[in-house]
Amino acid sequence: MSSKDKNGKTVGLRFQDVEALLADPVPARRAKVAQQLAVEINAERLSGPEWALALDIMRTMAADAETIVRQAVATSLKASPHLPRAVAVSLAKDEASVAQPVLESSPVLTDDDLIAVLAEGNGTKQVAVAKRPIVSTVVAAAVIDTGNAAAVTTLVGNEGAALNEDLFQRTIDRYSRFETVKAAMVHRSELPVTISERLVALVSDKLRVALAARHALPADLASDILLDARERATVGLISKGSEQDTQALVSQLHASGRLTPSLVLRALCMGDVRFCEDAMAEVAGISAERAALLIHDGGPLGLKAIYKKCSFPESMFPAFRVALDMIHETDFDGLPNDRERFAARVIERILTKYQEIETSDLDYLLAKLGKLRAA
């Protein structure tokens, strides 16, 4: 920072000016001086003596009793390579409002400095460290070890954070219950395949679709995820249509190859008998009236006959049988979410049935049903 003599000529920093600046009783004016001085330091246009004096002033202001002055120093020199490390460390250890800009941006802080700050346990500071343009593996590990989900969410969403497979695994192990952390992980530009596959079972339907679209997954798994999401959306439409709408939807789905056994079972588990009747009639190539008679036949052969004619997987037949039995035995109560409660009971009964017959196809069925119990 320069001053002018009585003739208007620019001269260097003078000791008497510095004394006056530091002694100014108004904190806001001292903060303004800190900002002006930072401009001169960053511009690298001070002479040797001026440079040394400027740094001395900054050291003094970084220890000022007033927070506003220390904040001015931290904000003005947060990204400066000229900020003395000792001053940066002092600011980083200050209260969060002072430390935050330096922790987020200062290139002079070392990994050891950052890890020491993380160990303080201040959540705001931990988030600030996680935001840095570059976060090394060792610092990333220290952020994960804080137990601060907000900081970890920020870290995982930071493309400048050096996260390897081991750190991703540790993050999932510790933070899988936090949707924000999982969402940040799904939306990273790159993920190891092992992490993507593990996330499939942990994230919501919406995030599962994003995961399949953004990251490498085995082709069959990606296909199942997208099919699963599409079937869920279709089931959501079924109950809202008239009889004619349902027939038109069934025809359209069949024509496009989307009238799958798992879709029909999903609808059945939600109590949509009409859709099941129309769907099986369409696939079997018989009238809806004939299909309804076979599906609701009180004996053991009617449903089996039309099911076989549809060429649906034999492994899923017990699930269809249980769902229809439940529909015959149960009336909807008409209260809010009755369909969801009914579906939950159907799925529980299906699982019990599969355990009784000790089939090896239970995993297959669960994969096709997805999270219907929570739908």
Protein Blocks (a to p, Z undefined) as FASTA:
>chain_A
ZZddfkopacdddfklmmmmmmpmblklmmmmmmmmmmmmmnopacfklmmmmmmmmmmm
mmgfblklmmmmmmmmmmpcklcfklmmmmmmmcfklmmmmmmmmmkbcfklmmmmmmno
paklmmmmmmpmbdcfklmmmmmmnopaklmmmmmmpmkbccdfklmmmmmmmmmmpmkl
mmmmmmpmbdcfklmmmmmmmmcfklmmmmmmmpccdfklmmmmmmmmmmmmmmmmmmmp
cfklmmmmmmmmmmnopacfklmmmmmmnopaklmmmmmmmmnopafklmmmmmmomblk
lmmmmmmmnopafklmmmmmmmmmmmmmpccehiahklmmmmmmmmmmmmmmmmmnopak
lmmmmmmnmpmmmZZ
